[in-house]
Amino acid sequence: MKLYNSLTKKFEKIKPLKSGVITMYNCGPTVYWRMHVGNLRAYAEWDILHRALLYLGYDVRRVMNFTDVGHMTDDDDFGEDKIEEVASEKGKDPSEVANYYIGTVIEDFYKMNFLSPSGEVVHPDTDIHELGKYGWARATEYIDQIIDFVKKIEENGFTYETEQALYFDISKYDDYDRMFKQDLRDKKVGAREEVEVDPQKKNPADFVLWMKKVGKYEKHIMAWDSPWGVGFPGWHIECSAMSCDILGDKFDIHTGGIDHIPIHHTNERAQNFGAYKHEVVKYWVHNEFIRTPKDEKLSKSKGNALTLDEIVEAGIEPMDLRYHYISVNYRVPLQFNWEALEGSRRSRLSLIKKISNLDSDGKGGNLLNDYVEKFENLLKDNLNMSGVFALISELLKSDEKPEDIVKTILDFDRVLGLNICESLKSTEGLSKEVQELLKKREVARNEKDFEKSDSLRDDIGKHGFKVLDTDDGQKVERI
């Protein structure tokens, strides 16, 4: 497989450290709010990468983190801790806030048919304290490992200590800005008036490894003993410590959004070198943003980012959104607008209808090896997903046997993850959203509330189905 490496700025053939095995770390969410559609794009892309690697025969050892301490607002060292800020607003303990939003991540993963890092589909009822067995790592459960990692950096001479914090000294690492070239001399200190700056900090780009519970953070709730005093870890050190503790001091792929390149991943890379004196990650792979029609990044702070539940309420199913994400390459910017989402909804339903019209479930069919080979080559070509959907269209127009076509497309769906097999079934295979609407409509009809019944029929129509009232009850057909 060939992927784009943000470190070398070129496409590279993936050569795993261990033959047949891919080790991968995904930057996960900071669990202070519900994920929005911009966040979900990243996990859709890395789900496709995970599935593609499995399809190509690799053993994938993948880890994803939950950040539940130390991630400051606007990524500043001296901002407000995102978890504690929400906890204060809601009058809750920070762990309660983190637990709740971790639960929502699992719900969204389930609805979007994302594999867990361990490669399984995890049900929302799973105990959040058992998620470690599925490949998730929670920062507050790795404090000892984080402290040990910082000790390594300190022992190698890459740190200095002030009254407020322990810092990584970027002047000790000549290759600091390799991933993201920047004039560090021009980096402003305290550009935001409300940010308190440590007067003992040597360089504006130096960053916190361990923040002490003093001054501004004297009342910080989450804090642990350390060689540098009671305090809490910086955001960047958490990912370095967790990834290396689980995957080792050399692993293959590290993913994240392009916004992580200038600060978070540049600092991670510096920390890794500070601890081990060698490059830890072989391939840094980043996904592009989803932006508004005004070319703004989607974010909670801008108020322009919808959650998955809000998208579903508007008539877009999770699989429609998944289709929207995976139909293009991870390096292609996507625009968020309802017209585009509606186009993806129609495209997915059209695909299901074309497959359904073949009147075959694929059983008894044979894989079409020529198409399988083309499919594999497209995956290897930097996840050429537009090529994949063009190939499926070509296959549907071919003169191959219907059962062979369906069997081959269902095989491709091991990577696409669109639940095509379930979509081809009757009502039992409908999404939970459509099933719930049908139940509500049945109640409305029984109560002779025909206005509500008609309204619910329209809502079901937005999901791509028309409702037929028969002597045997409601029946649905795809539009």
Secondary structure, 3 states (H helix, E strand, C coil): CEEEECCCCEEEECCCCECCEEEEEECCCECCCCCEHHHHHHHHHHHHHHHHHHHCCCEEEEEEEEECCCCEHHHCCCCCEHHHHHHHHHCCCHHHHHHHHHHHHHHHHHHCCCCCCCCCCCCCCCCHHHHHHHCEEEHHHCHHHHHHHHHHHHHCCCEEECCCEEEECHHHCCCCCCCCCCCHHHCCCCCCCCCCCCCCCCCCCCEEEEEECCHHHCCCCCCECCCCCCEEECHHHHHHHHHHHHHCCCEEEEEEEHHHHHHHHHHHHHHHHHHHCCCCEEEEEEECCEECCCCCECCCCCCCCCEHHHHHHCCCCHHHHHHHHHCCCCCCCEECCHHHHHHHHHHHHHHHHHHHCCCCCCCCCCCCHHHHHHHHHHHHECCCHHHHHHHHHHHHCCCCCHHHHHHHHHHHHHHHCCCHHHHCCCHHHCCHHHHHHHHHHHHHHHCCCHHHHHHHHHHHHHCCEEEEEECCEEEEEEC
